[in-house]
Amino acid sequence: MTKYTANAMLATKISFMNEIANICERVGADVNQVRNGIGSDSRIGYSFIYPGCGYGGSCFPKDVQALAKTAKDFGYTPKILDAVEAVNYAQKNVMGTKVIDYFGEDLKGKTFAIWGLAFKPETDDMREASSITIINTLTKLGAKIVAYDPKAIKEAQKHYLKDNASVSYAHSKYEALKNADAVILVTEWQEFRSPDFDEMKKLLKNPIFFDGRNQFNKERMKEIGFEYFQIGV
């Protein structure tokens, strides 16, 4: 119970913040400012309140589901846990939807660079990774994907994207950008935090950046010539 509860609590914080991000988009607020505000409250803090494109991995999904099932097996409906799962499932579609809203539902002839495949940095683990949902959504509409991840490419090729013929892989973050119509950042690897934006603009067909982890300042990105899309802004 303790292990399940700890992971379910952290997953709840993530889903809660993602729901707030979705509300912020609709009311014209900036979730990054909201996060800074609530994080300054010592009762809340900054851990696990970063909006994004959903959690994955082995622990959070499995433990939330296990705790919910345990509750139901003993005659209790875990409304919050069910909502955490539902929000996370929906959140994995948010970034793909942003791309479709911009480019349209016919993506034939479009190529997208994906930065990050693993569910989080410093691992090759792709279990329940948001990248899988995003890539499958876009390729079903005709898009080509060129993906780069420092550690997870072999996992993608062997297991998670092995049957998707529309996906190819690059050896570096810049190689993935060559002639791509846009870049989509999915995993917040350290090497993606300070890219050469001038080099990016040279390599991309269009300076369009979809940021699934809200890594950069939107005003600064506009100043340097990018169309920049975040979550919750």
Secondary structure, 3 states (H helix, E strand, C coil): CHHHHHHHHHHHHHHHHHHHHHHHHHHCCCHHHHHHHHHCCCCCCCCCCCCCCCCCCCHHHHHHHHHHHHHHHCCCCCHHHHHHHHHHHHHCCHHHHHHHHHHCCCCCCCEEEEECCCCCCCCCCCCCCHHHHHHHHHHHCCCEEEEECCCCHHHHHHHHCCCCCCEEECCCCCHHHCCCCEEEECCCCHHHCCCCHHHHHHHCCCCEEEECCCCCCHHHHHHCCCEEECCCC
